[in-house]
Amino acid sequence: MKHLKSQYLSIITAFAMIAVSLLSFYVLKLPIESNFQLLIYLIFTASIVFNLYNHFKSNAANKSFKDYFSVGFKTFVLIAFLMAIFTYIFFSYNTAFRDDKIAENSRLLLLEGNHLPKEIEVNTQQLKKLFMPIMISSAMFRYLIIGAIVTAITGGYLSTRKTT
């Protein structure tokens, strides 16, 4: 089997992750924060491991930890970038999640009893402005951290193995 370039594998993986996300939300009607998200992370992780294994099996002369991390880094950064774009588009068209979270926050502030209605309204407006940057940055952070950990562990393991 020809070895896939890491960029192509990253793009294919991101589209698979997006397809699974859309399937879970629109077809299966699962909430955004369901355990089904674990399948998306599994696809992400499998892609990194597969790409590093492809590098392990390739005829590349350099197979140090640095080389493995470079291959893994290229994989997970591109996927994270594409998933950030998807996050922006998804939450731009699906504002109900944002509105529900903000309404829940306002309800909790009201229950505390020590906030004026004007303060709660100002807080609501601030949350609406900050929602998208928070969602995008949290998605990016999760994918970058998971990608770095998976790459470090897999790259560390493969760099100590001999190609057979």
Protein Blocks (a to p, Z undefined) as FASTA:
>chain_A
ZZddfklmmmmmmmmmmmmmmmmmmmnopafklmklmmmmmmmmmmmmmmmmmmmmmmcf
blcfklmmmmmmmmmmmmmmmmmmmmmmmmmmmmmlmmmmmmmmmmmmmmnopacfklmm
mmmmmmmmmmmmmmmmmmmmmmmmmmmmmmmmmmmmmmmpccZZ
